């Protein structure tokens, strides 16, 4: 126990000495009376002795110039929780783009990071299924053309009774069947994304084109590409050739402490700040709260949707976000420079009634906002406190106490 006591005494002595040096320098610079070194300390001790209060300091006129006095203000402090998270793509608006039919990739038309529009071509494949469907279409069109001509011919012959009515009716039935087969063939080709104009051209030219165009199903940004020319792809076979995400909204994922999780609710507004955009605040709201607690970290997943109309956020960015969990509370507030952390860890402010005698008072602090510290206990709104020079008042008191 003896070594620890000795170390504690040495630390206390060192701290007192440090405060003494700072106080001497400050007073030497601001006393303005041209005294020799050592006189400021004597003046500080005298001012404290004259006050009759070991927690009070009386300042001279020259010293008052270095201390700024302001009344304690009443300010609103929101009830908030802070957490750290990371930005991710909105998976509810992220689509894996597969080919609807098997085939080999012919060409690619987008890179990772490209912004694409709905319907814009991502890649094309050489599709044997499309080739088969177009061949069936061409054949169906040929059969219909033949059956139509045959019906016209039989109708002409029937006028001279060269053929029977049964033959004419059979030809009409064949033509109707051919029309139905052609409609079905056109629909089969349309499934591959071909427009009616494309289908008419295939029929007119009797030329099948096996190139299948795979477009983007949504407007968004390419977030992944696993395709290459010549690669054989099949429907639903992972990995998808492309992944496209709508980036008008992004996700922010955070793991909050188990004790804080009851304060979060779906729909609560969040304010997000990122190091990449100093001074900027992105708005969003909580969309999901995890149903389980991680057994290892004792944390709960909280997911928020963040509005990003300018598409500035990137997946993986770290974010600090604040979530309001209640109505703002009005409390006394003091500028940050007016609160002093003493050597024993307590927080103090210097209160004055006449702007000359300052008395140290211990306070209980709360949140910090817009350059002000919330005071929960110790001072009331309207009281006068030192908002600049408070640290030097504490140094003066420590200097006098060390002598």
C-alpha positions, 0 to 999 in steps of 0.5 A, spaced: 500 500 500 505 504 501 508 505 494 501 506 491 500 512 496 507 515 495 505 515 487 498 518 489 501 524 493 507 525 487 501 525 482 497 530 486 503 535 487 505 535 480 498 537 478 498 542 483 505 545 481 502 545 473 496 549 475 501 554 479 505 555 473 499 556 468 496 561 474 503 564 474 503 565 467 496 568 466 496 573 472 503 575 469 500 577 462 494 580 465 495 583 471 498 589 468 501 592 474 508 590 472 510 586 478 516 582 479 515 574 478 511 571 484 507 577 485 501 575 481 501 568 486 501 573 492 495 577 489 491 571 487 492 568 494 490 575 497 484 576 493 482 569 495 483 571 503 480 577 502 473 574 500 473 569 506 471 563 501 476 558 499 472 557 493 471 564 491 476 569 487 476 577 487 479 580 480 482 586 479 480 591 474 485 589 469 484 581 470 476 582 469 478 584 462 480 577 461 474 574 463 467 574 459 461 574 463 454 572 460 447 570 463 445 562 463 441 561 457 435 556 457 435 552 451 432 546 448 436 539 448 433 534 444 432 527 447 436 523 442 440 516 441 447 516 437 450 510 434 455 508 428 453 504 422 454 503 415 451 505 408 449 499 404 444 498 398 437 498 399 436 490 397 429 491 397 430 495 391 436 491 388 435 486 382 439 480 380 438 480 372 438 473 369 437 471 362 430 468 361 433 463 356 439 459 356 445 461 351 452 464 350 453 472 352 455 475 345 456 482 348 456 487 354 453 494 354 454 496 362 460 496 367 460 496 375 458 503 377 454 505 371 447 508 371 442 505 367 435 506 365 429 501 365 429 498 359 436 499 357 440 493 354 445 490 359 447 484 355 445 480 349 446 472 348 445 467 342 439 464 344 437 457 341 430 458 344 429 464 341 432 461 334 427 455 335 421 460 336 422 465 330 423 458 326 416 456 328 414 463 327 416 463 320 413 456 318 407 458 321 406 464 317 408 460 311 403 455 312 397 460 313 399 463 307 399 457 303 392 455 306 389 462 305 391 461 297 388 454 297 382 457 300 381 462 295 382 457 289 377 452 292 372 458 293 373 459 285 372 452 283 366 451 288 363 457 283 363 452 277 362 446 282 368 443 280 369 442 288 364 440 293 362 444 299 366 440 304 372 441 300 371 449 301 369 448 309 375 444 310 380 449 307 377 454 311 378 450 317 385 449 315 386 457 314 383 458 321 388 453 324 393 456 321 391 463 323 391 460 331 398 457 330 401 464 327 398 468 333 401 463 338 408 463 334 408 471 335 406 470 342 412 466 343 417 470 340 414 476 343 416 473 350 423 474 348 422 481 348 421 482 341 416 488 339 411 487 333 415 491 328 421 486 330 416 480 329 413 483 322 420 484 319 422 476 321 416 474 318 417 479 312 424 477 311 423 470 313 430 471 317 431 468 324 435 472 329 437 468 335 440 475 338 436 475 345 436 482 348 436 482 356 434 489 358 435 492 365 428 491 369 429 498 373 432 504 373 438 504 378 446 503 378 450 497 376 452 494 383 455 487 380 457 484 374 459 477 373 458 476 365 463 476 360 463 475 352 462 467 351 460 465 357 454 460 357 448 463 362 442 459 364 436 462 367 436 463 375 444 460 375 448 464 380 451 468 380 447 473 376 450 476 370 448 483 373 445 486 379 442 493 379 440 497 385 435 503 385 439 508 389 434 513 390 434 510 397 440 507 401 440 503 407 444 504 413 445 498 418 447 499 425 448 494 431 445 498 437 446 496 444 441 491 447 439 496 453 438 502 448 434 497 443 427 499 446 427 506 445 427 505 437 421 504 433 420 503 426 418 510 423 422 514 427 426 519 423 434 519 423 439 524 421 445 521 418 452 525 418 458 522 414 466 524 414 465 524 406 460 530 407 462 534 413 457 539 415 452 535 411 446 531 414 442 526 410 435 524 412 431 518 413 427 513 418 428 507 421 425 501 417 426 495 420 428 493 427 431 486 428 427 480 432 433 477 435 439 479 439 446 477 437 448 472 443 456 474 442 455 482 442 448 483 445 446 488 440 440 489 435 440 490 428 437 497 426 436 498 419 434 505 416 432 508 409 436 514 407 434 519 402 439 520 397 436 523 391 443 526 388 446 519 388 452 521 393 452 515 398 456 509 397 456 502 400 460 501 405 461 508 408 461 509 415 456 513 418 454 517 425 447 518 426 442 521 431 435 518 432 430 522 436 427 518 441 423 524 445 420 531 445 426 536 446 427 538 453 428 545 455 434 546 460 439 551 463 445 551 458 452 554 458 458 555 453 463 549 452 468 554 455 464 556 461 465 549 464 471 546 467 473 539 468 477 539 475 483 535 477 478 530 481 473 529 475 468 534 477 465 539 472 464 546 475 462 553 473 464 560 476 458 564 478 458 571 479 453 576 482 457 583 481 462 581 475 468 581 480 467 576 485 467 569 482 465 563 486 466 556 483 460 551 483 460 544 482 454 542 476 452 536 473 452 536 466 448 533 460 448 533 452 452 538 448 449 541 442 451 547 438 457 549 442 453 549 449 453 544 454 446 542 458 446 543 465 442 538 469 444 541 476 448 547 479 445 553 476 439 556 474 437 560 467 439 568 468 445 567 473 451 570 471 457 565 469 464 566 466 463 563 459 471 565 457 477 565 462 473 560 467 479 555 466 484 561 468 479 562 474 480 555 476 488 555 475 488 562 480 484 558 485 489 552 485 495 556 485 493 560 491 491 553 494 498 550 493 502 556 497 
